[in-house]
Amino acid sequence: MNSSAKSRFHEVMDLLGLTDYRVYTDIKEISKNMMVKLRNGDTEEVSIKILIPFCMEYNKVNPEYILTGRGAPLKENALNAESIPEVEATVIATEDSYKQAVEKGLHLLPEVDFKFAAGQVALLNGTEDITRYWYLPDCKDCEGVAQVVGNSMSPALPSGCWVALKKYTLPSNNPNKIPFGNIFGVVVEDDDTGEYHGHIKVLRRYKEPDLARKYWIAQSINSREFDDFDIEIAKVKSLWIVKQHIVSDILL
């Protein structure tokens, strides 16, 4: 990491409101000594060791900007718990309106009757049948719509609201490569009953390596009423990243 890249690295830290202490306590792969070397200019041996875990932990960061100066310091499309965009949507509730939408080539999102819990436990209601379709013009990469129940994600995602979801392929070789700090829909299977539980949570990573290999931390936005809890990675059946929060709808 050359001197200009070093200055851009610290520029990004300032934009995110990060201190050296925060970085090396947040990221287990980065030590205090590594950050001291970076500050003092002795960066040759630690540049990549810092850059890769830094960008994994703070997924808003644009690594190309740090390395080359090209682009913006932060990714414009990066999501986190505080930046879920609110959108209006059109609900396609009749067969005629569905046919008309398909003829127009609109990208329709199915709504399933699976309700994600914003608390700790919710069961799959019957099967994941499609109940209706939604048209979200600004969400072409989303794959479905589901409802949130419970108030642990309030005020960002109030109980009863709908969210647009994009399926996130779980990295089988390293499940801790997911963009932590975002809101996810997580579906896990109960070992005893075989039933599915759905959670809408901010996912965080354990700093302790042994725990990080087995669990994610599920965090609520309404932390005054709801405690964090563990999600066992091996029991995760599907993972969905929340891309948009639907605040109002038009029925067709």
ZABADREN-976233 format. One record per residue (C-alpha): residue in one letter; z negated, y negated, x; residue number from 1. Coordinates in steps of 0.1 Angstrom, whole numbers, plus 2048, in hexadecimal, padded with zeros to 3 digits. Example, Ala and Ser with C-alpha at 12.3 -4.5 7.8 and 13.67 -1.06 7.14 Angstrom:
<sites>
SITE;a;7B2;82D;87B;1
SITE;s;7B9;80B;889;2
</sites>
This chain:
<sites>
SITE;m;800;800;800;1
SITE;n;80B;7E0;811;2
SITE;s;7FA;7BF;80F;3
SITE;s;80F;7B2;7F2;4
SITE;a;809;7D2;7DE;5
SITE;k;7E4;7CF;7E6;6
SITE;s;7E4;7AC;7D7;7
SITE;r;7F6;7B8;7B8;8
SITE;f;7DC;7D5;7B5;9
SITE;h;7C0;7BB;7B5;10
SITE;e;7D4;7A5;79D;11
SITE;v;7D5;7C3;785;12
SITE;m;7B0;7C9;789;13
SITE;d;7A9;7A4;780;14
SITE;l;7BF;7A7;761;15
SITE;l;7AB;7C5;756;16
SITE;g;78A;7B5;75E;17
SITE;l;782;7D0;778;18
SITE;t;76B;7CD;796;19
SITE;d;76B;7E4;7B4;20
SITE;y;74A;7F3;7A7;21
SITE;r;759;7FB;785;22
SITE;v;778;80C;794;23
SITE;y;765;824;7AB;24
SITE;t;74B;82C;791;25
SITE;d;765;832;776;26
SITE;i;77C;847;78B;27
SITE;k;76D;865;79E;28
SITE;e;78B;867;7B5;29
SITE;i;785;844;7C3;30
SITE;s;767;83E;7D9;31
SITE;k;754;81E;7E2;32
SITE;n;761;822;805;33
SITE;m;785;824;7FA;34
SITE;m;781;803;7E6;35
SITE;v;771;7F2;804;36
SITE;k;78E;7FD;81A;37
SITE;l;7A6;7EF;800;38
SITE;r;794;7CE;7FF;39
SITE;n;793;7CB;825;40
SITE;g;7B8;7D4;82A;41
SITE;d;7B3;7F7;839;42
SITE;t;7C8;807;81D;43
SITE;e;7E0;81F;82F;44
SITE;e;7CE;83F;828;45
SITE;v;7C1;837;805;46
SITE;s;7DE;826;7F4;47
SITE;i;7EB;844;7E0;48
SITE;k;7C9;853;7DC;49
SITE;i;7BF;833;7CA;50
SITE;l;7DF;82A;7B7;51
SITE;i;7E4;84C;7A5;52
SITE;p;7C1;850;796;53
SITE;f;7BF;82B;78F;54
SITE;c;7DF;82B;77A;55
SITE;m;7D3;84B;769;56
SITE;e;7B2;83C;75F;57
SITE;y;7BF;81A;755;58
SITE;n;7DF;824;743;59
SITE;k;7EA;801;73C;60
SITE;v;7F1;7FC;760;61
SITE;n;816;7FB;76B;62
SITE;p;816;80C;78D;63
SITE;e;83A;800;795;64
SITE;y;82D;7DC;794;65
SITE;i;812;7E4;7AD;66
SITE;l;829;7F6;7C5;67
SITE;t;848;7E0;7C2;68
SITE;g;840;7C1;7AE;69
SITE;r;85A;7CA;793;70
SITE;g;851;7C8;76F;71
SITE;a;830;7BC;75F;72
SITE;p;80E;7C4;76D;73
SITE;l;804;7D6;74C;74
SITE;k;81A;7EC;736;75
SITE;e;823;7DA;716;76
SITE;n;823;7FA;702;77
SITE;a;802;808;70F;78
SITE;l;7E9;810;6F4;79
SITE;n;7C4;812;6F4;80
SITE;a;7A7;811;6DB;81
SITE;e;7A9;7EB;6D8;82
SITE;s;7CF;7E8;6D5;83
SITE;i;7DB;7FE;6B8;84
SITE;p;7F5;7E9;6A6;85
SITE;e;7F2;7E4;681;86
SITE;v;812;7E9;66D;87
SITE;e;81F;7E9;64A;88
SITE;a;830;808;63D;89
SITE;t;846;814;621;90
SITE;v;83A;833;60F;91
SITE;i;856;84B;603;92
SITE;a;846;85C;5E5;93
SITE;t;863;868;5CF;94
SITE;e;880;87F;5D5;95
SITE;d;899;864;5CD;96
SITE;s;88A;84B;5E6;97
SITE;y;889;867;600;98
SITE;k;8AE;86E;5FB;99
SITE;q;8B6;849;5FD;100
SITE;a;8A2;845;61D;101
SITE;v;8B3;864;62D;102
SITE;e;8D5;857;624;103
SITE;k;8CD;836;635;104
SITE;g;8C4;849;654;105
SITE;l;89F;83D;654;106
SITE;h;886;84E;66B;107
SITE;l;86D;85C;652;108
SITE;l;84A;868;65C;109
SITE;p;83A;884;648;110
SITE;e;816;880;63C;111
SITE;v;803;8A0;63D;112
SITE;d;7E4;8A8;629;113
SITE;f;7CF;8AD;649;114
SITE;k;7B5;892;64A;115
SITE;f;7A7;888;66B;116
SITE;a;782;881;66C;117
SITE;a;776;862;67C;118
SITE;g;754;873;67C;119
SITE;q;74C;893;68E;120
SITE;v;758;8AE;675;121
SITE;a;774;8B2;65C;122
SITE;l;786;8D1;650;123
SITE;l;7AB;8D6;64A;124
SITE;n;7B1;8D1;624;125
SITE;g;7C6;8EF;61B;126
SITE;t;7E6;8F0;630;127
SITE;e;7F9;8D5;642;128
SITE;d;811;8CF;625;129
SITE;i;826;8B0;625;130
SITE;t;81A;89A;608;131
SITE;r;832;87C;60C;132
SITE;y;846;869;626;133
SITE;w;841;847;637;134
SITE;y;85A;82F;646;135
SITE;l;84D;81B;663;136
SITE;p;869;806;672;137
SITE;d;856;7FF;692;138
SITE;c;84A;822;699;139
SITE;k;869;836;6A1;140
SITE;d;857;84D;6BA;141
SITE;c;83C;858;6A1;142
SITE;e;83C;87A;691;143
SITE;g;824;879;674;144
SITE;v;80B;866;65F;145
SITE;a;7E7;871;658;146
SITE;q;7C9;862;647;147
SITE;v;7A8;859;658;148
SITE;v;787;861;646;149
SITE;g;764;855;651;150
SITE;n;75A;834;661;151
SITE;s;753;83D;685;152
SITE;m;774;82C;690;153
SITE;s;76D;80C;67C;154
SITE;p;776;7F0;67D;155
SITE;a;796;7FA;690;156
SITE;l;79E;817;679;157
SITE;p;78B;814;658;158
SITE;s;784;832;643;159
SITE;g;7A2;83B;62C;160
SITE;c;7BC;82A;642;161
SITE;w;7DB;83C;64E;162
SITE;v;7E7;83F;672;163
SITE;a;809;847;681;164
SITE;l;807;862;69B;165
SITE;k;81C;86F;6B8;166
SITE;k;816;892;6C4;167
SITE;y;80A;892;6E8;168
SITE;t;811;8B1;6FC;169
SITE;l;7F2;8BD;70D;170
SITE;p;7F7;8C1;733;171
SITE;s;7ED;8E5;737;172
SITE;n;7E9;8E3;75D;173
SITE;n;7D3;8C4;75B;174
SITE;p;7C6;8B9;739;175
SITE;n;7B6;89B;749;176
SITE;k;7D8;88A;74E;177
SITE;i;7D8;87D;72A;178
SITE;p;7D5;857;727;179
SITE;f;7B0;854;722;180
SITE;g;7A3;836;70F;181
SITE;n;7BD;83A;6F2;182
SITE;i;7B5;845;6CF;183
SITE;f;7C0;869;6C9;184
SITE;g;7C1;881;6AC;185
SITE;v;7B3;8A1;6B9;186
SITE;v;7B5;8C2;6A7;187
SITE;v;79E;8DE;6B2;188
SITE;e;798;901;6A4;189
SITE;d;776;90E;69B;190
SITE;d;76F;92F;6AD;191
SITE;d;75A;93D;690;192
SITE;t;76D;933;671;193
SITE;g;790;92E;67F;194
SITE;e;792;90D;66C;195
SITE;y;7A0;8ED;67B;196
SITE;h;78C;8CE;682;197
SITE;g;79D;8AD;687;198
SITE;h;78E;88F;699;199
SITE;i;79B;86C;69E;200
SITE;k;78A;860;6BE;201
SITE;v;78D;84D;6DE;202
SITE;l;78F;867;6F9;203
SITE;r;77D;861;71A;204
SITE;r;77B;876;73A;205
SITE;y;75C;884;74A;206
SITE;k;756;878;76D;207
SITE;e;745;899;777;208
SITE;p;761;8B1;782;209
SITE;d;751;8D0;772;210
SITE;l;74D;8BF;750;211
SITE;a;76F;8AF;752;212
SITE;r;780;8D1;755;213
SITE;k;770;8DD;734;214
SITE;y;76B;8BF;71E;215
SITE;w;777;89D;713;216
SITE;i;75F;882;706;217
SITE;a;766;878;6E2;218
SITE;q;75C;854;6DC;219
SITE;s;758;840;6BC;220
SITE;i;760;81B;6B9;221
SITE;n;743;818;6A1;222
SITE;s;72B;823;6BD;223
SITE;r;70C;814;6AB;224
SITE;e;70D;830;691;225
SITE;f;720;84C;6A3;226
SITE;d;718;85D;6C4;227
SITE;d;731;86A;6DD;228
SITE;f;737;890;6DD;229
SITE;d;74A;8AA;6F1;230
SITE;i;76B;8B9;6E8;231
SITE;e;771;8DA;6F9;232
SITE;i;794;8D8;708;233
SITE;a;79B;8FD;705;234
SITE;k;797;8FA;6DF;235
SITE;v;7B0;8DE;6DA;236
SITE;k;7CD;8EA;6C5;237
SITE;s;7E1;8CA;6C3;238
SITE;l;7DE;8A6;6CF;239
SITE;w;7EC;887;6BF;240
SITE;i;7EC;864;6CC;241
SITE;v;7E6;849;6B2;242
SITE;k;802;830;6B5;243
SITE;q;7FE;81A;696;244
SITE;h;7E5;811;67B;245
SITE;i;7F5;80D;659;246
SITE;v;7E4;7F0;648;247
SITE;s;7F9;7EE;628;248
SITE;d;815;801;617;249
SITE;i;831;7FC;5FF;250
SITE;l;837;818;5E7;251
SITE;l;85B;824;5E0;252
</sites>
